[in-house]
Amino acid sequence: MTSISQAKDLFRMQKEAKKIKKQLKKIQVEAEAEGVKVVVSAEPEVLEIFIPSDADPARVPDLLKDALNRALKKAQIVAAEQMQSVMGSMGMPTDQGMRGLSQ
């Protein structure tokens, strides 16, 4: 059975998660591979793709894939950092806190 305190904590966590999701949409991360540039949000969502006119058409797919993968990894790191800071402020254990417990 869930106590009132637990229900309040769950509601607060849901509210914080929605707030973080809105913040992540506003954060932009970019990566570039030989002139091909990709901008994604930390949500992650692709926002822009720039392919220079002098890019080798045969290489564009590989460069685009490389830039996208790097941008998405950066976005994932930013999102994880945002979540950890909120979890820490709520008194919940984060990876850093858990590492400290295992030492």
N, CA, C and O atoms as a GROMACS GRO file, in nm:
protein
  412
    1MET      N    1   0.084  -0.118   0.000
    1MET     CA    2   0.000   0.000   0.000
    1MET      C    3   0.089   0.125   0.000
    1MET      O    4   0.188   0.132   0.073
    2THR      N    5   0.055   0.221  -0.080
    2THR     CA    6   0.132   0.344  -0.095
    2THR      C    7   0.088   0.446   0.009
    2THR      O    8  -0.031   0.473   0.026
    3SER      N    9   0.187   0.502   0.079
    3SER     CA   10   0.154   0.605   0.179
    3SER      C   11   0.133   0.739   0.109
    3SER      O   12   0.167   0.756  -0.008
    4ILE      N   13   0.076   0.832   0.182
    4ILE     CA   14   0.053   0.966   0.128
    4ILE      C   15   0.186   1.032   0.093
    4ILE      O   16   0.198   1.100  -0.008
    5SER      N   17   0.285   1.010   0.178
    5SER     CA   18   0.418   1.067   0.154
    5SER      C   19   0.478   1.012   0.024
    5SER      O   20   0.535   1.088  -0.055
    6GLN      N   21   0.465   0.883   0.002
    6GLN     CA   22   0.516   0.822  -0.121
    6GLN      C   23   0.442   0.874  -0.242
    6GLN      O   24   0.502   0.898  -0.347
    7ALA      N   25   0.312   0.892  -0.230
    7ALA     CA   26   0.231   0.945  -0.341
    7ALA      C   27   0.274   1.087  -0.374
    7ALA      O   28   0.284   1.124  -0.491
    8LYS      N   29   0.301   1.168  -0.271
    8LYS     CA   30   0.347   1.305  -0.293
    8LYS      C   31   0.484   1.305  -0.363
    8LYS      O   32   0.508   1.384  -0.454
    9ASP      N   33   0.572   1.215  -0.318
    9ASP     CA   34   0.705   1.205  -0.381
    9ASP      C   35   0.693   1.165  -0.528
    9ASP      O   36   0.763   1.219  -0.613
   10LEU      N   37   0.605   1.070  -0.556
   10LEU     CA   38   0.585   1.025  -0.694
   10LEU      C   39   0.530   1.138  -0.780
   10LEU      O   40   0.575   1.157  -0.893
   11PHE      N   41   0.433   1.212  -0.728
   11PHE     CA   42   0.376   1.324  -0.802
   11PHE      C   43   0.485   1.429  -0.829
   11PHE      O   44   0.493   1.484  -0.939
   12ARG      N   45   0.567   1.457  -0.728
   12ARG     CA   46   0.674   1.555  -0.743
   12ARG      C   47   0.776   1.509  -0.849
   12ARG      O   48   0.824   1.589  -0.928
   13MET      N   49   0.807   1.379  -0.849
   13MET     CA   50   0.900   1.325  -0.949
   13MET      C   51   0.842   1.338  -1.089
   13MET      O   52   0.914   1.374  -1.182
   14GLN      N   53   0.714   1.309  -1.106
   14GLN     CA   54   0.650   1.322  -1.236
   14GLN      C   55   0.653   1.466  -1.283
   14GLN      O   56   0.678   1.494  -1.400
   15LYS      N   57   0.626   1.558  -1.192
   15LYS     CA   58   0.627   1.701  -1.225
   15LYS      C   59   0.767   1.744  -1.267
   15LYS      O   60   0.783   1.819  -1.364
   16GLU      N   61   0.869   1.699  -1.196
   16GLU     CA   62   1.008   1.732  -1.228
   16GLU      C   63   1.048   1.672  -1.363
   16GLU      O   64   1.118   1.736  -1.441
   17ALA      N   65   1.003   1.550  -1.390
   17ALA     CA   66   1.035   1.484  -1.518
   17ALA      C   67   0.978   1.564  -1.635
   17ALA      O   68   1.044   1.580  -1.738
   18LYS      N   69   0.856   1.614  -1.621
   18LYS     CA   70   0.796   1.695  -1.727
   18LYS      C   71   0.874   1.825  -1.747
   18LYS      O   72   0.895   1.871  -1.859
   19LYS      N   73   0.916   1.884  -1.636
   19LYS     CA   74   0.994   2.008  -1.641
   19LYS      C   75   1.128   1.984  -1.712
   19LYS      O   76   1.170   2.066  -1.793
   20ILE      N   77   1.192   1.874  -1.680
   20ILE     CA   78   1.321   1.842  -1.743
   20ILE      C   79   1.302   1.819  -1.892
   20ILE      O   80   1.384   1.864  -1.973
   21LYS      N   81   1.195   1.750  -1.929
   21LYS     CA   82   1.169   1.724  -2.070
   21LYS      C   83   1.156   1.854  -2.149
   21LYS      O   84   1.207   1.864  -2.260
   22LYS      N   85   1.089   1.952  -2.091
   22LYS     CA   86   1.077   2.083  -2.156
   22LYS      C   87   1.213   2.150  -2.169
   22LYS      O   88   1.243   2.210  -2.272
   23GLN      N   89   1.294   2.140  -2.064
   23GLN     CA   90   1.428   2.199  -2.067
   23GLN      C   91   1.515   2.132  -2.173
   23GLN      O   92   1.590   2.199  -2.244
   24LEU      N   93   1.505   2.001  -2.183
   24LEU     CA   94   1.587   1.927  -2.279
   24LEU      C   95   1.555   1.966  -2.423
   24LEU      O   96   1.643   1.964  -2.509
   25LYS      N   97   1.430   2.000  -2.449
   25LYS     CA   98   1.392   2.043  -2.583
   25LYS      C   99   1.461   2.174  -2.622
   25LYS      O  100   1.484   2.200  -2.740
   26LYS      N  101   1.494   2.256  -2.522
   26LYS     CA  102   1.556   2.385  -2.548
   26LYS      C  103   1.708   2.378  -2.563
   26LYS      O  104   1.770   2.469  -2.618
   27ILE      N  105   1.768   2.270  -2.514
   27ILE     CA  106   1.914   2.256  -2.521
   27ILE      C  107   1.952   2.201  -2.658
   27ILE      O  108   1.900   2.099  -2.702
   28GLN      N  109   2.044   2.270  -2.724
   28GLN     CA  110   2.089   2.227  -2.856
   28GLN      C  111   2.233   2.178  -2.850
   28GLN      O  112   2.320   2.239  -2.786
   29VAL      N  113   2.256   2.066  -2.916
   29VAL     CA  114   2.388   2.004  -2.922
   29VAL      C  115   2.421   1.985  -3.070
   29VAL      O  116   2.335   1.949  -3.149
   30GLU      N  117   2.547   2.010  -3.106
   30GLU     CA  118   2.582   1.992  -3.246
   30GLU      C  119   2.709   1.910  -3.259
   30GLU      O  120   2.792   1.902  -3.168
   31ALA      N  121   2.722   1.848  -3.374
   31ALA     CA  122   2.842   1.773  -3.409
   31ALA      C  123   2.867   1.792  -3.557
   31ALA      O  124   2.775   1.817  -3.635
   32GLU      N  125   2.994   1.779  -3.595
   32GLU     CA  126   3.032   1.803  -3.734
   32GLU      C  127   3.127   1.693  -3.781
   32GLU      O  128   3.210   1.644  -3.705
   33ALA      N  129   3.113   1.655  -3.905
   33ALA     CA  130   3.203   1.559  -3.969
   33ALA      C  131   3.239   1.612  -4.106
   33ALA      O  132   3.158   1.606  -4.200
   34GLU      N  133   3.358   1.664  -4.118
   34GLU     CA  134   3.409   1.718  -4.246
   34GLU      C  135   3.310   1.812  -4.313
   34GLU      O  136   3.281   1.799  -4.431
   35GLY      N  137   3.259   1.906  -4.237
   35GLY     CA  138   3.169   2.007  -4.292
   35GLY      C  139   3.022   1.975  -4.281
   35GLY      O  140   2.939   2.066  -4.285
   36VAL      N  141   2.987   1.847  -4.268
   36VAL     CA  142   2.847   1.809  -4.249
   36VAL      C  143   2.815   1.830  -4.102
   36VAL      O  144   2.877   1.770  -4.014
   37LYS      N  145   2.717   1.917  -4.076
   37LYS     CA  146   2.685   1.955  -3.939
   37LYS      C  147   2.542   1.914  -3.906
   37LYS      O  148   2.450   1.926  -3.987
   38VAL      N  149   2.526   1.863  -3.782
   38VAL     CA  150   2.395   1.821  -3.734
   38VAL      C  151   2.370   1.890  -3.600
   38VAL      O  152   2.459   1.894  -3.514
   39VAL      N  153   2.250   1.942  -3.582
   39VAL     CA  154   2.209   2.002  -3.455
   39VAL      C  155   2.089   1.923  -3.405
   39VAL      O  156   1.991   1.904  -3.477
   40VAL      N  157   2.099   1.877  -3.280
   40VAL     CA  158   1.989   1.804  -3.218
   40VAL      C  159   1.957   1.869  -3.084
   40VAL      O  160   2.039   1.940  -3.026
   41SER      N  161   1.836   1.844  -3.036
   41SER     CA  162   1.803   1.887  -2.901
   41SER      C  163   1.843   1.775  -2.806
   41SER      O  164   1.869   1.663  -2.850
   42ALA      N  165   1.849   1.805  -2.677
   42ALA     CA  166   1.883   1.703  -2.579
   42ALA      C  167   1.764   1.612  -2.552
   42ALA      O  168   1.772   1.524  -2.466
   43GLU      N  169   1.655   1.632  -2.622
   43GLU     CA  170   1.532   1.554  -2.606
   43GLU      C  171   1.548   1.409  -2.652
   43GLU      O  172   1.485   1.331  -2.580
   44PRO      N  173   1.609   1.356  -2.744
   44PRO     CA  174   1.676   1.412  -2.862
   44PRO      C  175   1.585   1.417  -2.983
   44PRO      O  176   1.505   1.327  -3.008
   45GLU      N  177   1.600   1.522  -3.058
   45GLU     CA  178   1.525   1.543  -3.181
   45GLU      C  179   1.617   1.618  -3.278
   45GLU      O  180   1.684   1.714  -3.239
   46VAL      N  181   1.620   1.574  -3.403
   46VAL     CA  182   1.704   1.641  -3.502
   46VAL      C  183   1.641   1.776  -3.534
   46VAL      O  184   1.524   1.784  -3.570
   47LEU      N  185   1.721   1.882  -3.521
   47LEU     CA  186   1.672   2.017  -3.546
   47LEU      C  187   1.721   2.073  -3.680
   47LEU      O  188   1.645   2.137  -3.753
   48GLU      N  189   1.848   2.047  -3.711
   48GLU     CA  190   1.906   2.099  -3.835
   48GLU      C  191   2.009   2.002  -3.890
   48GLU      O  192   2.077   1.931  -3.816
   49ILE      N  193   2.018   2.001  -4.020
   49ILE     CA  194   2.124   1.928  -4.090
   49ILE      C  195   2.180   2.023  -4.196
   49ILE      O  196   2.106   2.078  -4.276
   50PHE      N  197   2.311   2.040  -4.194
   50PHE     CA  198   2.376   2.126  -4.292
   50PHE      C  199   2.476   2.042  -4.370
   50PHE      O  200   2.566   1.981  -4.313
   51ILE      N  201   2.460   2.041  -4.501
   51ILE     CA  202   2.553   1.971  -4.589
   51ILE      C  203   2.609   2.075  -4.685
   51ILE      O  204   2.534   2.132  -4.765
   52PRO      N  205   2.739   2.100  -4.678
   52PRO     CA  206   2.797   2.203  -4.765
   52PRO      C  207   2.786   2.164  -4.912
   52PRO      O  208   2.786   2.046  -4.948
   53SER      N  209   2.775   2.264  -4.996
   53SER     CA  210   2.757   2.240  -5.139
   53SER      C  211   2.878   2.170  -5.202
   53SER      O  212   2.865   2.104  -5.305
   54ASP      N  213   2.995   2.186  -5.141
   54ASP     CA  214   3.114   2.122  -5.198
   54ASP      C  215   3.143   1.984  -5.140
   54ASP      O  216   3.250   1.928  -5.164
   55ALA      N  217   3.048   1.929  -5.063
   55ALA     CA  218   3.068   1.796  -5.005
   55ALA      C  219   3.063   1.689  -5.113
   55ALA      O  220   2.985   1.698  -5.208
   56ASP      N  221   3.147   1.588  -5.098
   56ASP     CA  222   3.151   1.475  -5.191
   56ASP      C  223   3.022   1.394  -5.173
   56ASP      O  224   3.002   1.335  -5.067
   57PRO      N  225   2.936   1.391  -5.274
   57PRO     CA  226   2.808   1.320  -5.260
   57PRO      C  227   2.822   1.174  -5.220
   57PRO      O  228   2.734   1.120  -5.152
   58ALA      N  229   2.930   1.110  -5.259
   58ALA     CA  230   2.950   0.970  -5.224
   58ALA      C  231   2.980   0.952  -5.075
   58ALA      O  232   2.954   0.846  -5.018
   59ARG      N  233   3.034   1.057  -5.012
   59ARG     CA  234   3.070   1.049  -4.870
   59ARG      C  235   2.963   1.104  -4.776
   59ARG      O  236   2.968   1.081  -4.655
   60VAL      N  237   2.866   1.177  -4.830
   60VAL     CA  238   2.765   1.242  -4.746
   60VAL      C  239   2.693   1.144  -4.653
   60VAL      O  240   2.679   1.175  -4.535
   61PRO      N  241   2.647   1.028  -4.700
   61PRO     CA  242   2.577   0.938  -4.606
   61PRO      C  243   2.662   0.899  -4.486
   61PRO      O  244   2.613   0.899  -4.373
   62ASP      N  245   2.788   0.866  -4.507
   62ASP     CA  246   2.876   0.826  -4.396
   62ASP      C  247   2.904   0.944  -4.303
   62ASP      O  248   2.905   0.929  -4.181
   63LEU      N  249   2.928   1.062  -4.362
   63LEU     CA  250   2.954   1.180  -4.280
   63LEU      C  251   2.831   1.219  -4.199
   63LEU      O  252   2.842   1.256  -4.082
   64LEU      N  253   2.716   1.209  -4.262
   64LEU     CA  254   2.592   1.241  -4.193
   64LEU      C  255   2.567   1.144  -4.077
   64LEU      O  256   2.530   1.185  -3.967
   65LYS      N  257   2.589   1.017  -4.104
   65LYS     CA  258   2.571   0.916  -3.999
   65LYS      C  259   2.667   0.942  -3.882
   65LYS      O  260   2.628   0.932  -3.766
   66ASP      N  261   2.792   0.973  -3.913
   66ASP     CA  262   2.891   1.002  -3.810
   66ASP      C  263   2.850   1.123  -3.726
   66ASP      O  264   2.853   1.118  -3.603
   67ALA      N  265   2.813   1.231  -3.793
   67ALA     CA  266   2.773   1.354  -3.722
   67ALA      C  267   2.648   1.330  -3.637
   67ALA      O  268   2.641   1.376  -3.523
   68LEU      N  269   2.551   1.259  -3.692
   68LEU     CA  270   2.429   1.229  -3.616
   68LEU      C  271   2.458   1.146  -3.492
   68LEU      O  272   2.409   1.177  -3.384
   69ASN      N  273   2.538   1.042  -3.508
   69ASN     CA  274   2.569   0.956  -3.394
   69ASN      C  275   2.641   1.033  -3.284
   69ASN      O  276   2.611   1.016  -3.166
   70ARG      N  277   2.736   1.118  -3.322
   70ARG     CA  278   2.809   1.195  -3.223
   70ARG      C  279   2.719   1.297  -3.154
   70ARG      O  280   2.728   1.317  -3.033
   71ALA      N  281   2.632   1.362  -3.230
   71ALA     CA  282   2.540   1.460  -3.171
   71ALA      C  283   2.442   1.392  -3.076
   71ALA      O  284   2.413   1.444  -2.969
   72LEU      N  285   2.392   1.276  -3.115
   72LEU     CA  286   2.297   1.205  -3.028
   72LEU      C  287   2.364   1.155  -2.900
   72LEU      O  288   2.302   1.156  -2.794
   73LYS      N  289   2.489   1.113  -2.909
   73LYS     CA  290   2.561   1.071  -2.788
   73LYS      C  291   2.582   1.190  -2.695
   73LYS      O  292   2.567   1.177  -2.573
   74LYS      N  293   2.617   1.305  -2.752
   74LYS     CA  294   2.633   1.426  -2.670
   74LYS      C  295   2.500   1.461  -2.603
   74LYS      O  296   2.496   1.496  -2.485
   75ALA      N  297   2.391   1.452  -2.679
   75ALA     CA  298   2.259   1.484  -2.624
   75ALA      C  299   2.223   1.389  -2.510
   75ALA      O  300   2.162   1.430  -2.411
   76GLN      N  301   2.259   1.263  -2.525
   76GLN     CA  302   2.231   1.164  -2.421
   76GLN      C  303   2.307   1.198  -2.293
   76GLN      O  304   2.254   1.183  -2.183
   77ILE      N  305   2.431   1.242  -2.307
   77ILE     CA  306   2.512   1.280  -2.190
   77ILE      C  307   2.450   1.402  -2.121
   77ILE      O  308   2.440   1.405  -1.998
   78VAL      N  309   2.410   1.501  -2.199
   78VAL     CA  310   2.348   1.621  -2.142
   78VAL      C  311   2.220   1.584  -2.067
   78VAL      O  312   2.197   1.632  -1.957
   79ALA      N  313   2.139   1.499  -2.126
   79ALA     CA  314   2.013   1.458  -2.062
   79ALA      C  315   2.042   1.384  -1.932
   79ALA      O  316   1.973   1.407  -1.832
   80ALA      N  317   2.141   1.296  -1.932
   80ALA     CA  318   2.175   1.222  -1.810
   80ALA      C  319   2.224   1.316  -1.701
   80ALA      O  320   2.190   1.299  -1.584
   81GLU      N  321   2.303   1.415  -1.739
   81GLU     CA  322   2.352   1.513  -1.640
   81GLU      C  323   2.236   1.592  -1.580
   81GLU      O  324   2.233   1.618  -1.460
   82GLN      N  325   2.141   1.630  -1.664
   82GLN     CA  326   2.024   1.704  -1.616
   82GLN      C  327   1.944   1.619  -1.516
   82GLN      O  328   1.902   1.668  -1.412
   83MET      N  329   1.923   1.492  -1.549
   83MET     CA  330   1.848   1.402  -1.463
   83MET      C  331   1.921   1.381  -1.330
   83MET      O  332   1.858   1.380  -1.224
   84GLN      N  333   2.053   1.366  -1.335
   84GLN     CA  334   2.129   1.345  -1.212
   84GLN      C  335   2.120   1.466  -1.120
   84GLN      O  336   2.108   1.452  -0.998
   85SER      N  337   2.125   1.586  -1.178
   85SER     CA  338   2.118   1.705  -1.093
   85SER      C  339   1.981   1.715  -1.026
   85SER      O  340   1.973   1.754  -0.910
   86VAL      N  341   1.875   1.681  -1.097
   86VAL     CA  342   1.742   1.687  -1.038
   86VAL      C  343   1.726   1.577  -0.932
   86VAL      O  344   1.671   1.601  -0.825
   87MET      N  345   1.774   1.459  -0.963
   87MET     CA  346   1.764   1.349  -0.866
   87MET      C  347   1.842   1.383  -0.740
   87MET      O  348   1.796   1.354  -0.629
   88GLY      N  349   1.959   1.443  -0.756
   88GLY     CA  350   2.038   1.483  -0.641
   88GLY      C  351   1.969   1.589  -0.558
   88GLY      O  352   1.973   1.584  -0.435
   89SER      N  353   1.904   1.685  -0.624
   89SER     CA  354   1.835   1.790  -0.550
   89SER      C  355   1.712   1.737  -0.477
   89SER      O  356   1.664   1.798  -0.381
   90MET      N  357   1.660   1.623  -0.523
   90MET     CA  358   1.545   1.562  -0.457
   90MET      C  359   1.588   1.463  -0.348
   90MET      O  360   1.505   1.399  -0.284
   91GLY      N  361   1.721   1.451  -0.329
   91GLY     CA  362   1.771   1.360  -0.226
   91GLY      C  363   1.777   1.215  -0.269
   91GLY      O  364   1.792   1.126  -0.186
   92MET      N  365   1.764   1.190  -0.400
   92MET     CA  366   1.770   1.054  -0.451
   92MET      C  367   1.912   1.021  -0.489
   92MET      O  368   1.987   1.110  -0.528
   93PRO      N  369   1.952   0.894  -0.478
   93PRO     CA  370   2.089   0.858  -0.516
   93PRO      C  371   2.111   0.872  -0.665
   93PRO      O  372   2.025   0.836  -0.746
   94THR      N  373   2.227   0.924  -0.701
   94THR     CA  374   2.268   0.934  -0.841
   94THR      C  375   2.382   0.835  -0.860
   94THR      O  376   2.424   0.772  -0.763
   95ASP      N  377   2.431   0.821  -0.981
   95ASP     CA  378   2.545   0.732  -1.006
   95ASP      C  379   2.661   0.766  -0.916
   95ASP      O  380   2.725   0.677  -0.860
   96GLN      N  381   2.689   0.896  -0.901
   96GLN     CA  382   2.801   0.938  -0.818
   96GLN      C  383   2.775   0.897  -0.673
   96GLN      O  384   2.865   0.849  -0.605
   97GLY      N  385   2.653   0.916  -0.627
   97GLY     CA  386   2.620   0.878  -0.491
   97GLY      C  387   2.628   0.728  -0.470
   97GLY      O  388   2.672   0.682  -0.364
   98MET      N  389   2.586   0.651  -0.570
   98MET     CA  390   2.590   0.506  -0.561
   98MET      C  391   2.735   0.458  -0.560
   98MET      O  392   2.767   0.362  -0.490
   99ARG      N  393   2.822   0.522  -0.638
   99ARG     CA  394   2.963   0.483  -0.639
   99ARG      C  395   3.023   0.506  -0.501
   99ARG      O  396   3.103   0.425  -0.453
  100GLY      N  397   2.985   0.616  -0.439
  100GLY     CA  398   3.035   0.645  -0.307
  100GLY      C  399   2.992   0.540  -0.205
  100GLY      O  400   3.067   0.510  -0.112
  101LEU      N  401   2.873   0.483  -0.222
  101LEU     CA  402   2.824   0.382  -0.131
  101LEU      C  403   2.898   0.250  -0.148
  101LEU      O  404   2.914   0.174  -0.051
  102SER      N  405   2.944   0.221  -0.269
  102SER     CA  406   3.008   0.093  -0.295
  102SER      C  407   3.154   0.092  -0.259
  102SER      O  408   3.216  -0.014  -0.260
  103GLN      N  409   3.212   0.208  -0.227
  103GLN     CA  410   3.355   0.213  -0.196
  103GLN      C  411   3.381   0.180  -0.052
  103GLN      O  412   3.496   0.180  -0.009
   0.00000   0.00000   0.00000
